[in-house]
Amino acid sequence: MNRAGIASITEVVTRHYDDPASPPPEALIKALTDREDALADVMRVAGQNFGLYPQIVAEVLADLEFGHPLPQAEREMIHHQFDLLMDELRRQQMGE
């Protein structure tokens, strides 16, 4: 495990490969998706710490389909918020 307490891909695969009770591939897919969700949480916090816009971080993670699949309504909301931010930033750059 790394400092954030997130298992590496090797650790996740080995854990499930060595456990005959795990019904692959569903258990492995869930474990890897859970790992991506944990990584996304760390990336969101890092983004906040470095002053990144949360709308951009959310859009990138959603566009990459990082972690568990998002419901369509949530995905649309994230994209809408991203578009609003981009419009606002364009207006600011043009001096409006």
PyMOL CGO cylinders between C-alpha atoms (Angstrom):
from pymol import cmd
from pymol.cgo import CYLINDER

trace = [
    CYLINDER, 0.00, 0.00, 0.00, 1.13, 3.52, -0.70, 0.3, 1, 1, 1, 1, 1, 1,
    CYLINDER, 1.13, 3.52, -0.70, 1.14, 6.45, 1.75, 0.3, 1, 1, 1, 1, 1, 1,
    CYLINDER, 1.14, 6.45, 1.75, -2.50, 7.20, 0.96, 0.3, 1, 1, 1, 1, 1, 1,
    CYLINDER, -2.50, 7.20, 0.96, -3.43, 3.63, 1.91, 0.3, 1, 1, 1, 1, 1, 1,
    CYLINDER, -3.43, 3.63, 1.91, -4.35, 2.67, -1.65, 0.3, 1, 1, 1, 1, 1, 1,
    CYLINDER, -4.35, 2.67, -1.65, -3.34, -0.78, -2.83, 0.3, 1, 1, 1, 1, 1, 1,
    CYLINDER, -3.34, -0.78, -2.83, -1.29, -1.00, -6.01, 0.3, 1, 1, 1, 1, 1, 1,
    CYLINDER, -1.29, -1.00, -6.01, -2.70, -2.80, -9.04, 0.3, 1, 1, 1, 1, 1, 1,
    CYLINDER, -2.70, -2.80, -9.04, -0.27, -5.63, -8.36, 0.3, 1, 1, 1, 1, 1, 1,
    CYLINDER, -0.27, -5.63, -8.36, -1.55, -5.95, -4.78, 0.3, 1, 1, 1, 1, 1, 1,
    CYLINDER, -1.55, -5.95, -4.78, -5.18, -5.94, -5.93, 0.3, 1, 1, 1, 1, 1, 1,
    CYLINDER, -5.18, -5.94, -5.93, -4.62, -8.54, -8.67, 0.3, 1, 1, 1, 1, 1, 1,
    CYLINDER, -4.62, -8.54, -8.67, -2.49, -10.77, -6.42, 0.3, 1, 1, 1, 1, 1, 1,
    CYLINDER, -2.49, -10.77, -6.42, -5.07, -10.62, -3.63, 0.3, 1, 1, 1, 1, 1, 1,
    CYLINDER, -5.07, -10.62, -3.63, -7.83, -11.76, -5.99, 0.3, 1, 1, 1, 1, 1, 1,
    CYLINDER, -7.83, -11.76, -5.99, -5.71, -14.25, -7.90, 0.3, 1, 1, 1, 1, 1, 1,
    CYLINDER, -5.71, -14.25, -7.90, -4.64, -15.97, -4.68, 0.3, 1, 1, 1, 1, 1, 1,
    CYLINDER, -4.64, -15.97, -4.68, -8.22, -16.04, -3.31, 0.3, 1, 1, 1, 1, 1, 1,
    CYLINDER, -8.22, -16.04, -3.31, -10.14, -18.87, -5.02, 0.3, 1, 1, 1, 1, 1, 1,
    CYLINDER, -10.14, -18.87, -5.02, -13.32, -17.73, -3.26, 0.3, 1, 1, 1, 1, 1, 1,
    CYLINDER, -13.32, -17.73, -3.26, -13.35, -14.51, -5.31, 0.3, 1, 1, 1, 1, 1, 1,
    CYLINDER, -13.35, -14.51, -5.31, -15.56, -14.91, -8.35, 0.3, 1, 1, 1, 1, 1, 1,
    CYLINDER, -15.56, -14.91, -8.35, -13.53, -13.38, -11.16, 0.3, 1, 1, 1, 1, 1, 1,
    CYLINDER, -13.53, -13.38, -11.16, -13.86, -11.17, -13.09, 0.3, 1, 1, 1, 1, 1, 1,
    CYLINDER, -13.86, -11.17, -13.09, -16.57, -9.31, -11.15, 0.3, 1, 1, 1, 1, 1, 1,
    CYLINDER, -16.57, -9.31, -11.15, -14.63, -9.19, -7.87, 0.3, 1, 1, 1, 1, 1, 1,
    CYLINDER, -14.63, -9.19, -7.87, -11.49, -8.02, -9.60, 0.3, 1, 1, 1, 1, 1, 1,
    CYLINDER, -11.49, -8.02, -9.60, -13.36, -5.36, -11.58, 0.3, 1, 1, 1, 1, 1, 1,
    CYLINDER, -13.36, -5.36, -11.58, -14.97, -4.10, -8.35, 0.3, 1, 1, 1, 1, 1, 1,
    CYLINDER, -14.97, -4.10, -8.35, -11.62, -4.03, -6.53, 0.3, 1, 1, 1, 1, 1, 1,
    CYLINDER, -11.62, -4.03, -6.53, -9.93, -2.12, -9.35, 0.3, 1, 1, 1, 1, 1, 1,
    CYLINDER, -9.93, -2.12, -9.35, -12.86, 0.30, -9.63, 0.3, 1, 1, 1, 1, 1, 1,
    CYLINDER, -12.86, 0.30, -9.63, -12.73, 0.87, -5.86, 0.3, 1, 1, 1, 1, 1, 1,
    CYLINDER, -12.73, 0.87, -5.86, -9.01, 1.61, -6.27, 0.3, 1, 1, 1, 1, 1, 1,
    CYLINDER, -9.01, 1.61, -6.27, -9.76, 4.17, -8.99, 0.3, 1, 1, 1, 1, 1, 1,
    CYLINDER, -9.76, 4.17, -8.99, -12.40, 5.79, -6.78, 0.3, 1, 1, 1, 1, 1, 1,
    CYLINDER, -12.40, 5.79, -6.78, -9.82, 6.14, -3.99, 0.3, 1, 1, 1, 1, 1, 1,
    CYLINDER, -9.82, 6.14, -3.99, -7.29, 7.60, -6.42, 0.3, 1, 1, 1, 1, 1, 1,
    CYLINDER, -7.29, 7.60, -6.42, -9.90, 10.06, -7.72, 0.3, 1, 1, 1, 1, 1, 1,
    CYLINDER, -9.90, 10.06, -7.72, -10.54, 11.24, -4.15, 0.3, 1, 1, 1, 1, 1, 1,
    CYLINDER, -10.54, 11.24, -4.15, -6.82, 11.88, -3.67, 0.3, 1, 1, 1, 1, 1, 1,
    CYLINDER, -6.82, 11.88, -3.67, -6.68, 13.75, -7.01, 0.3, 1, 1, 1, 1, 1, 1,
    CYLINDER, -6.68, 13.75, -7.01, -9.63, 15.95, -6.01, 0.3, 1, 1, 1, 1, 1, 1,
    CYLINDER, -9.63, 15.95, -6.01, -7.92, 16.90, -2.75, 0.3, 1, 1, 1, 1, 1, 1,
    CYLINDER, -7.92, 16.90, -2.75, -4.65, 17.56, -4.57, 0.3, 1, 1, 1, 1, 1, 1,
    CYLINDER, -4.65, 17.56, -4.57, -6.53, 19.73, -7.06, 0.3, 1, 1, 1, 1, 1, 1,
    CYLINDER, -6.53, 19.73, -7.06, -8.03, 21.77, -4.24, 0.3, 1, 1, 1, 1, 1, 1,
    CYLINDER, -8.03, 21.77, -4.24, -4.64, 22.12, -2.56, 0.3, 1, 1, 1, 1, 1, 1,
    CYLINDER, -4.64, 22.12, -2.56, -3.10, 23.44, -5.78, 0.3, 1, 1, 1, 1, 1, 1,
    CYLINDER, -3.10, 23.44, -5.78, -5.98, 25.77, -6.59, 0.3, 1, 1, 1, 1, 1, 1,
    CYLINDER, -5.98, 25.77, -6.59, -7.38, 23.84, -9.54, 0.3, 1, 1, 1, 1, 1, 1,
    CYLINDER, -7.38, 23.84, -9.54, -11.01, 24.39, -10.41, 0.3, 1, 1, 1, 1, 1, 1,
    CYLINDER, -11.01, 24.39, -10.41, -13.04, 21.43, -9.09, 0.3, 1, 1, 1, 1, 1, 1,
    CYLINDER, -13.04, 21.43, -9.09, -15.21, 21.58, -12.23, 0.3, 1, 1, 1, 1, 1, 1,
    CYLINDER, -15.21, 21.58, -12.23, -12.14, 20.83, -14.37, 0.3, 1, 1, 1, 1, 1, 1,
    CYLINDER, -12.14, 20.83, -14.37, -10.98, 17.97, -12.14, 0.3, 1, 1, 1, 1, 1, 1,
    CYLINDER, -10.98, 17.97, -12.14, -14.50, 16.47, -12.11, 0.3, 1, 1, 1, 1, 1, 1,
    CYLINDER, -14.50, 16.47, -12.11, -14.82, 16.78, -15.90, 0.3, 1, 1, 1, 1, 1, 1,
    CYLINDER, -14.82, 16.78, -15.90, -11.47, 15.11, -16.56, 0.3, 1, 1, 1, 1, 1, 1,
    CYLINDER, -11.47, 15.11, -16.56, -12.18, 12.23, -14.17, 0.3, 1, 1, 1, 1, 1, 1,
    CYLINDER, -12.18, 12.23, -14.17, -15.67, 11.75, -15.64, 0.3, 1, 1, 1, 1, 1, 1,
    CYLINDER, -15.67, 11.75, -15.64, -14.38, 11.96, -19.21, 0.3, 1, 1, 1, 1, 1, 1,
    CYLINDER, -14.38, 11.96, -19.21, -11.79, 9.28, -18.42, 0.3, 1, 1, 1, 1, 1, 1,
    CYLINDER, -11.79, 9.28, -18.42, -14.57, 7.18, -16.81, 0.3, 1, 1, 1, 1, 1, 1,
    CYLINDER, -14.57, 7.18, -16.81, -12.36, 6.96, -13.74, 0.3, 1, 1, 1, 1, 1, 1,
    CYLINDER, -12.36, 6.96, -13.74, -13.86, 4.88, -10.93, 0.3, 1, 1, 1, 1, 1, 1,
    CYLINDER, -13.86, 4.88, -10.93, -17.47, 3.74, -10.76, 0.3, 1, 1, 1, 1, 1, 1,
    CYLINDER, -17.47, 3.74, -10.76, -19.71, 4.67, -13.70, 0.3, 1, 1, 1, 1, 1, 1,
    CYLINDER, -19.71, 4.67, -13.70, -21.67, 7.86, -13.13, 0.3, 1, 1, 1, 1, 1, 1,
    CYLINDER, -21.67, 7.86, -13.13, -25.42, 8.05, -13.61, 0.3, 1, 1, 1, 1, 1, 1,
    CYLINDER, -25.42, 8.05, -13.61, -26.22, 9.91, -16.84, 0.3, 1, 1, 1, 1, 1, 1,
    CYLINDER, -26.22, 9.91, -16.84, -27.82, 12.83, -14.96, 0.3, 1, 1, 1, 1, 1, 1,
    CYLINDER, -27.82, 12.83, -14.96, -24.71, 13.32, -12.80, 0.3, 1, 1, 1, 1, 1, 1,
    CYLINDER, -24.71, 13.32, -12.80, -22.44, 13.12, -15.84, 0.3, 1, 1, 1, 1, 1, 1,
    CYLINDER, -22.44, 13.12, -15.84, -24.52, 15.77, -17.62, 0.3, 1, 1, 1, 1, 1, 1,
    CYLINDER, -24.52, 15.77, -17.62, -24.44, 18.01, -14.53, 0.3, 1, 1, 1, 1, 1, 1,
    CYLINDER, -24.44, 18.01, -14.53, -20.64, 17.76, -14.31, 0.3, 1, 1, 1, 1, 1, 1,
    CYLINDER, -20.64, 17.76, -14.31, -20.28, 18.61, -17.99, 0.3, 1, 1, 1, 1, 1, 1,
    CYLINDER, -20.28, 18.61, -17.99, -22.71, 21.52, -17.68, 0.3, 1, 1, 1, 1, 1, 1,
    CYLINDER, -22.71, 21.52, -17.68, -20.79, 22.96, -14.71, 0.3, 1, 1, 1, 1, 1, 1,
    CYLINDER, -20.79, 22.96, -14.71, -17.55, 22.57, -16.68, 0.3, 1, 1, 1, 1, 1, 1,
    CYLINDER, -17.55, 22.57, -16.68, -19.06, 24.40, -19.68, 0.3, 1, 1, 1, 1, 1, 1,
    CYLINDER, -19.06, 24.40, -19.68, -20.28, 27.23, -17.43, 0.3, 1, 1, 1, 1, 1, 1,
    CYLINDER, -20.28, 27.23, -17.43, -16.79, 27.62, -15.94, 0.3, 1, 1, 1, 1, 1, 1,
    CYLINDER, -16.79, 27.62, -15.94, -15.15, 27.63, -19.38, 0.3, 1, 1, 1, 1, 1, 1,
    CYLINDER, -15.15, 27.63, -19.38, -17.59, 30.31, -20.56, 0.3, 1, 1, 1, 1, 1, 1,
    CYLINDER, -17.59, 30.31, -20.56, -16.83, 32.41, -17.47, 0.3, 1, 1, 1, 1, 1, 1,
    CYLINDER, -16.83, 32.41, -17.47, -13.07, 32.05, -17.94, 0.3, 1, 1, 1, 1, 1, 1,
    CYLINDER, -13.07, 32.05, -17.94, -13.39, 33.08, -21.62, 0.3, 1, 1, 1, 1, 1, 1,
    CYLINDER, -13.39, 33.08, -21.62, -15.37, 36.17, -20.60, 0.3, 1, 1, 1, 1, 1, 1,
    CYLINDER, -15.37, 36.17, -20.60, -12.73, 37.06, -18.02, 0.3, 1, 1, 1, 1, 1, 1,
    CYLINDER, -12.73, 37.06, -18.02, -9.93, 36.71, -20.57, 0.3, 1, 1, 1, 1, 1, 1,
    CYLINDER, -9.93, 36.71, -20.57, -11.78, 39.01, -22.97, 0.3, 1, 1, 1, 1, 1, 1,
    CYLINDER, -11.78, 39.01, -22.97, -12.11, 41.62, -20.22, 0.3, 1, 1, 1, 1, 1, 1,
    CYLINDER, -12.11, 41.62, -20.22, -15.88, 41.42, -19.88, 0.3, 1, 1, 1, 1, 1, 1,
]
cmd.load_cgo(trace, "trace")
